[in-house]
Amino acid sequence: MKKIYIILIAVLAIIAVGIFIYWFSVPHIDYSCNVDSDCEIKNVGNYCGYYPLCVNKNYQPNPPELKSNVCGFPSIDGCECVENKCKGTFSGNP
């Protein structure tokens, strides 16, 4: 019975360490803002290369931030601060 508990504890410890490593290795993109001028379009990159997003003007992207394998990107015309989060503005189809 003790062996089962030891194995269970070991498995849970491995899972916990994996979650901890994943949490700190996943990039956290800063979308925070108070006014529209806090936001700007920056290349955060993705699997295919260039990928623009509206982010906090002080955020320093480290492309490729996004791990998506979908190529293409939105045609962002500008940025605005909506509910303290930078959002892209589009004149046509997003």
N, C-alpha and C positions, 0 to 999 in steps of 0.2 A: 504494500500500500504506500509506503514511503517513497518508493521508486516512482510511482505515478505522480505524486505531489512534486517531486524534484523535477521530473520531466515537464510537468505542467508549468512550474515556475520558470524553468529555463526557456520554454517556448514563449511564455508571456513576456519575459525579459527581452528576448530577441525581437519580438513584435514591437515592444515599447521603444527599443533603440532604433529600429527601422523607422518608426513614425517620427521620432525626434530628429533623425538625420534628414528625412524627407522634408519636414517642416522648415528646417533651416537652409536646405539647399534649393528650395523652390523660390524663385524671385518674387518679391512683393512690389508690385508697381504702385507708385504713389499717385493716386487720383485726387488727393485732397486739395481743397481750395476754399477761399472766402469770397473772392471776387473774380470776374472773368479774366482779369489780367494775371491771375495766379496760374493760368493754364496756357499751355502751348503744345503744338504738334511736334512730337519727337519720334524718331525711328527706334522702336523697341525690338525690332527684328522678329523673325520666326524661322521655321524650318527652311523656307524658300528664300529668305533674305529680308529685304526691306518690308517693314510693316509699321505704318504710322498710327499713333494713338494720341489722344489728348491726355496729357499728364501734367502733374505739377511742374512749373517752370524750373524748380530747383532739383528735380529728379534727374539723376545721371543714369540713363539706360546702359545696359551691358548686353547688346544683342548677341545671340538671339535669346530674348527673355521668354518668348512664347514657344512652347514645345508642340505647336500645332503642325500637322503635316498637310494642311490645306493651304494651297498657294493662292495669291491674290490678296488684295487689301481694299479697305473702304476708301472712297475718294472724299476725304475730309477737307472742307473749305475753311474751317475755323474751329475755335473752341469756346465754350461757355461754362460757367460754374452753375450747376443745377443741384440744389440741396447739398452743397459742400462737396460736390464730386465733379471733376472735369468731364465734360461730354463733348463729343464732336458735333459740329453743325454741318449740314449738307444742303446744297442748293438743288440737287437733283436726286437721283435714286441713291440710297446709301450702299 
